[in-house]
Amino acid sequence: ITLQAWSPFQKGFFDGVFLGDREHYAELNDVLDEVAAAHGVTPTGIAVAWITRHPAHFQVVLGTTNPQRVRESAAGSDVELSREEWYRIFTAAGHTVP
Ligand SMILES: NC(=O)c1ccc[n+]([C@@H]2O[C@H](COP(=O)([O-])OP(=O)(O)OC[C@H]3O[C@@H](n4cnc5c(N)ncnc54)[C@H](OP(=O)(O)O)[C@@H]3O)[C@@H](O)[C@H]2O)c1
C-alpha cells in the first residue's frame, strides 16, 4: 500500500497554507527559502521534496488549481534532500528530534 499525503501544504484543516505564513511559521519559511535557493527550486518544491524523501515513498496529493504551483511541485519531486536538510526543516516546523 502506498501512503498518500493529502492536504500537503495545509497548516490545519481549514487554516490555509503554511508556505509564506511568516506570522506563525517564520523559522520554517526561512529554512524553506534557504534550502529552495540551494536546490534551485521554490519553497513549494522543497515542501514536496520533504514528503517524497521519506522512506515510505509517500505520494503527494496536490490540491492547487494553479498550474505554476503544479510545475513547482513537480520540480521539487526531483530533489533529494540530505538528511541534515530534512531534519532542519522538521525542527524548524516546531518538532523535536529525540
Ligand atoms: N480523503 C481525505 O480525508 C482528504 C482529506 C484532505 C484532503 N483530501 C483531498 O486531497 C487533495 C489535496 O488536498 P488540499 O486541497 O487540501 O491540498 P493542498 O495542496 O495542501 O491545498 C490546496 C489549497 O492550498 C492552496 N495552495 C497550495 N499551495 C499554495 C501555495 N504555495 N501558496 C498559497 N496557496 C497554496 C491552493 O490554492 P491555489 O489553488 O490558488 O493554488 C488551495 O486552496 C484534495 O483533492 C482533497 O479533496 C482528502
PDBQT file of the ligand as one rigid body, heavy atoms in Angstrom, charges set to zero:
ROOT
HETATM    1  N1  LIG A 101      -9.780  11.823   1.911  1.00  0.00    +0.000 N 
HETATM    2  C1  LIG A 101      -9.490  12.725   2.809  1.00  0.00    +0.000 C 
HETATM    3  O1  LIG A 101      -9.672  12.529   4.003  1.00  0.00    +0.000 OA
HETATM    4  C2  LIG A 101      -8.909  14.023   2.368  1.00  0.00    +0.000 A 
HETATM    5  C3  LIG A 101      -8.552  14.959   3.305  1.00  0.00    +0.000 A 
HETATM    6  C4  LIG A 101      -7.957  16.122   2.875  1.00  0.00    +0.000 A 
HETATM    7  C5  LIG A 101      -7.769  16.347   1.523  1.00  0.00    +0.000 A 
HETATM    8  N2  LIG A 101      -8.178  15.399   0.623  1.00  0.00    +0.000 N 
HETATM    9  C6  LIG A 101      -8.006  15.639  -0.812  1.00  0.00    +0.000 C 
HETATM   10  O2  LIG A 101      -6.620  15.809  -1.093  1.00  0.00    +0.000 OA
HETATM   11  C7  LIG A 101      -6.483  16.770  -2.133  1.00  0.00    +0.000 C 
HETATM   12  C8  LIG A 101      -5.484  17.816  -1.718  1.00  0.00    +0.000 C 
HETATM   13  O3  LIG A 101      -5.913  18.475  -0.525  1.00  0.00    +0.000 OA
HETATM   14  P1  LIG A 101      -5.845  20.052  -0.411  1.00  0.00    +0.000 P 
HETATM   15  O4  LIG A 101      -6.651  20.661  -1.496  1.00  0.00    +0.000 OA
HETATM   16  O5  LIG A 101      -6.184  20.422   0.991  1.00  0.00    +0.000 OA
HETATM   17  O6  LIG A 101      -4.240  20.253  -0.681  1.00  0.00    +0.000 OA
HETATM   18  P2  LIG A 101      -3.215  21.473  -0.608  1.00  0.00    +0.000 P 
HETATM   19  O7  LIG A 101      -2.435  21.407  -1.855  1.00  0.00    +0.000 OA
HETATM   20  O8  LIG A 101      -2.461  21.390   0.684  1.00  0.00    +0.000 OA
HETATM   21  O9  LIG A 101      -4.082  22.793  -0.531  1.00  0.00    +0.000 OA
HETATM   22  C9  LIG A 101      -4.667  23.349  -1.663  1.00  0.00    +0.000 C 
HETATM   23  C10 LIG A 101      -5.081  24.757  -1.318  1.00  0.00    +0.000 C 
HETATM   24  O10 LIG A 101      -3.938  25.469  -0.857  1.00  0.00    +0.000 OA
HETATM   25  C11 LIG A 101      -3.640  26.493  -1.785  1.00  0.00    +0.000 C 
HETATM   26  N3  LIG A 101      -2.199  26.455  -2.022  1.00  0.00    +0.000 N 
HETATM   27  C12 LIG A 101      -1.462  25.361  -2.359  1.00  0.00    +0.000 A 
HETATM   28  N4  LIG A 101      -0.161  25.685  -2.447  1.00  0.00    +0.000 NA
HETATM   29  C13 LIG A 101      -0.081  27.006  -2.160  1.00  0.00    +0.000 A 
HETATM   30  C14 LIG A 101       0.996  27.917  -2.080  1.00  0.00    +0.000 A 
HETATM   31  N5  LIG A 101       2.269  27.522  -2.332  1.00  0.00    +0.000 N 
HETATM   32  N6  LIG A 101       0.718  29.199  -1.740  1.00  0.00    +0.000 NA
HETATM   33  C15 LIG A 101      -0.551  29.587  -1.489  1.00  0.00    +0.000 A 
HETATM   34  N7  LIG A 101      -1.614  28.777  -1.565  1.00  0.00    +0.000 NA
HETATM   35  C16 LIG A 101      -1.380  27.492  -1.890  1.00  0.00    +0.000 A 
HETATM   36  C17 LIG A 101      -4.402  26.204  -3.033  1.00  0.00    +0.000 C 
HETATM   37  O11 LIG A 101      -4.739  27.417  -3.695  1.00  0.00    +0.000 OA
HETATM   38  P3  LIG A 101      -4.485  27.564  -5.294  1.00  0.00    +0.000 P 
HETATM   39  O12 LIG A 101      -5.472  26.656  -5.951  1.00  0.00    +0.000 OA
HETATM   40  O13 LIG A 101      -4.718  29.009  -5.541  1.00  0.00    +0.000 OA
HETATM   41  O14 LIG A 101      -3.060  27.140  -5.535  1.00  0.00    +0.000 OA
HETATM   42  C18 LIG A 101      -5.634  25.502  -2.494  1.00  0.00    +0.000 C 
HETATM   43  O15 LIG A 101      -6.585  26.455  -1.999  1.00  0.00    +0.000 OA
HETATM   44  C19 LIG A 101      -7.868  17.334  -2.424  1.00  0.00    +0.000 C 
HETATM   45  O16 LIG A 101      -8.343  16.730  -3.616  1.00  0.00    +0.000 OA
HETATM   46  C20 LIG A 101      -8.681  16.918  -1.237  1.00  0.00    +0.000 C 
HETATM   47  O17 LIG A 101     -10.042  16.668  -1.588  1.00  0.00    +0.000 OA
HETATM   48  C21 LIG A 101      -8.728  14.245   1.035  1.00  0.00    +0.000 A 
ENDROOT
TORSDOF 0
